[in-house]
C-alpha cells in the first residue's frame, strides 16, 4: 500500500426552500441561497484521513477510479492500474 495519506472532506450545508431542491450542484446551491429564493447556512466540516485502500474505495463510490491518484485497486502506487477495488 502507498505511504501517501489522502483526505476526505464532507461539507454540510442546510437549505430551506419552498420547493424541493432535488439534485443540484454546489454552484446552484450557492446561487439559490445568495441571489435566489432559498435560505442557507453552513453546518460544518468533517475531515477524515484515508490510507490508499480507503481512498480507492471512496473514489469508486464517487464514480471515479484508482487512476485518479495513480493507485492500483489495492491502494498501492502503480503504473499499471486496475479498474475494480479489492
C-alpha positions as CSV (number, residue, x, y, z in Angstrom):
1,X,0.0,0.0,0.0
2,X,1.1,3.6,-0.7
3,X,2.7,5.7,2.1
4,X,0.7,8.7,0.9
5,X,-2.2,10.0,3.1
6,X,-5.4,11.1,1.5
7,X,-8.1,13.3,2.9
8,X,-11.9,13.0,2.6
9,X,-13.9,16.2,3.5
10,X,-17.7,16.2,4.0
11,X,-19.2,19.6,4.0
12,X,-22.7,20.0,5.5
13,X,-24.9,22.9,4.4
14,X,-28.6,23.3,5.2
15,X,-31.0,24.8,2.7
16,X,-34.6,25.9,3.4
17,X,-36.8,26.4,0.4
18,X,-40.5,26.5,-0.6
19,X,-40.0,23.7,-3.2
20,X,-37.9,20.5,-3.0
21,X,-34.4,21.1,-4.4
22,X,-33.7,17.7,-5.8
23,X,-30.2,17.1,-7.0
24,X,-28.4,20.4,-7.6
25,X,-24.8,21.4,-8.0
26,X,-22.8,23.3,-5.4
27,X,-22.9,26.3,-7.7
28,X,-26.7,26.1,-7.9
29,X,-27.0,25.9,-4.1
30,X,-24.7,29.0,-3.8
31,X,-26.8,31.0,-6.3
32,X,-30.2,29.9,-4.8
33,X,-29.0,31.0,-1.3
34,X,-27.3,34.2,-2.2
35,X,-29.4,35.5,-5.1
36,X,-32.4,33.3,-5.1
37,X,-35.4,32.2,-3.1
38,X,-33.6,29.9,-0.6
39,X,-32.1,30.4,2.8
40,X,-29.0,28.5,3.7
41,X,-26.4,28.0,6.5
42,X,-23.1,26.2,6.9
43,X,-23.3,23.4,9.4
44,X,-19.8,22.1,9.5
45,X,-17.0,20.1,8.0
46,X,-15.9,16.6,8.8
47,X,-12.4,15.6,7.7
48,X,-11.1,12.0,7.6
49,X,-7.7,10.7,6.7
50,X,-7.6,7.8,4.3
51,X,-5.0,5.3,3.5
52,X,-4.5,4.1,-0.1
53,X,-7.1,1.3,0.1
54,X,-9.7,3.5,1.7
55,X,-9.0,6.2,-0.9
56,X,-9.6,3.7,-3.7
57,X,-12.9,2.6,-2.2
58,X,-14.0,6.3,-1.7
59,X,-13.0,7.1,-5.3
60,X,-15.1,4.2,-6.7
61,X,-18.1,5.4,-4.6
62,X,-17.8,8.8,-6.3
63,X,-17.8,7.2,-9.7
64,X,-14.1,7.8,-10.2
65,X,-11.3,5.3,-10.1
66,X,-7.9,4.4,-8.6
67,X,-6.1,6.0,-11.5
68,X,-7.2,9.5,-10.3
69,X,-4.4,9.3,-7.7
70,X,-2.3,6.8,-9.7
71,X,-3.1,3.9,-7.4
72,X,-3.9,0.2,-8.1
73,X,-7.0,-1.5,-6.9
74,X,-5.3,-2.3,-3.6
75,X,-4.3,1.2,-2.9
76,X,-0.6,0.8,-3.8
77,X,1.3,3.3,-6.0
78,X,1.3,1.8,-9.5
79,X,1.7,2.5,-13.2
80,X,-0.5,-0.5,-14.2
81,X,-3.9,0.5,-13.0
82,X,-6.8,-1.8,-12.1
83,X,-10.4,-0.9,-12.6
84,X,-12.1,-2.6,-9.5
85,X,-11.2,-2.3,-5.8
86,X,-10.4,-5.5,-3.9
